[in-house]
Amino acid sequence: MQIAIEHLAEGLHPIHLEDMPAADFIPDVDGRFASPVKVEGTLTVSENSLVLQADIAVAMTFSCSRCLEEVEEHISGEIATYYEKTDRAIPEGEELTESDDVEILDYSAKSIDLSRRIAELVNLNIPMKPLCSEACEGLCPECGRNLNKSVCGCGTRQMDHRWHTLKSLLKEE
């Protein structure tokens, strides 16, 4: 996602962007985008700097970690980034890392690329173990049936004999 800055006058500018990212927008994620990424915010332009403050929202589809059914998660957050226009190099010892909310732009820059910031926000807000519901029963370990939809007859599994002593302690109480 790009914001064209080449012809923006100084002052406050509303930002409204909506774009469906490519499937490989965020590598190594077991999910897909279910809606376009929406960016709503403001861009404040001054002589040598720009300040972006925006809300990001997107829906993604994942597989439930227990039953493997599809589940949609809504991901949202804020980004705030300061862009400095300069023609000088960053002084030695003042290196900016990717986590800094400051970016250096060349005076000849015609646009701001938000892709890295959006990918970072989405990556940080992806659930570690997506669930269709907190009460999800998951899959039967014997037959693989979805226990949320129906009960199977596999509930009478043989208990591991090594746990037999512990089971007898429960009966005594």
Residue pairs with C-beta under 8 A, 6 or more apart in sequence:
1 17
1 19
1 37
1 39
1 113
1 114
1 115
1 118
2 111
2 112
2 113
2 114
3 15
3 17
3 43
3 52
3 111
3 112
3 114
4 110
4 111
5 43
5 45
5 50
5 109
5 110
5 111
5 112
6 110
6 111
8 43
8 45
9 45
10 45
10 46
10 47
11 44
11 45
12 42
12 43
12 44
12 45
13 42
13 43
13 44
13 45
14 41
14 42
15 39
15 40
15 41
15 42
15 43
15 52
15 54
16 39
16 40
17 37
17 38
17 39
17 114
18 36
18 37
18 38
18 39
19 36
19 37
20 33
20 35
20 36
20 37
21 33
21 36
21 37
21 118
23 32
23 33
25 33
25 115
25 119
26 119
26 122
26 123
29 123
29 126
30 62
30 63
31 60
31 61
31 62
31 73
31 126
31 130
32 60
32 61
33 58
33 59
33 60
33 61
34 59
34 60
34 61
34 72
35 58
35 59
36 58
37 56
37 57
37 58
37 118
37 122
38 56
38 57
38 58
39 54
39 55
39 56
39 114
39 118
40 54
40 55
40 57
41 52
41 53
41 54
41 55
41 79
42 52
42 53
42 54
43 50
43 51
43 52
44 50
44 51
44 53
48 84
48 85
48 86
49 82
49 83
49 84
49 85
50 82
50 83
50 85
50 105
50 112
51 80
51 81
51 82
51 83
52 79
52 80
52 81
52 83
52 112
52 114
53 78
53 79
53 80
54 78
54 79
54 80
54 114
55 76
55 77
55 78
56 75
56 76
56 77
56 78
56 79
56 118
56 121
56 122
57 74
57 75
57 76
58 74
58 75
58 76
58 122
59 72
59 73
59 74
59 75
60 72
60 73
60 75
60 122
60 126
61 70
61 71
61 72
61 73
62 70
62 71
62 72
62 73
62 126
62 127
62 130
63 69
63 70
63 71
63 130
64 70
64 71
64 130
64 131
64 132
64 136
65 129
65 130
65 131
66 131
66 132
66 136
66 137
66 138
66 139
67 132
67 136
67 137
67 138
67 139
67 146
67 147
67 148
68 139
68 146
69 132
69 146
69 148
71 130
71 131
71 132
73 126
73 127
73 130
75 121
75 122
75 125
75 126
76 125
77 121
77 124
77 125
79 114
79 117
79 118
79 121
80 101
81 101
81 102
81 103
81 117
82 101
82 102
82 103
83 102
83 103
83 104
83 105
83 112
84 102
84 103
84 104
84 105
85 105
85 106
85 107
85 109
86 104
86 105
86 106
86 107
87 106
87 107
90 96
90 104
96 102
96 103
96 104
98 116
105 112
132 148
136 148
137 146
137 147
137 148
138 147
138 148
139 145
139 146
139 147
140 147
140 152
140 154
141 154
142 152
142 154
142 157
143 152
143 154
145 152
145 154
159 167
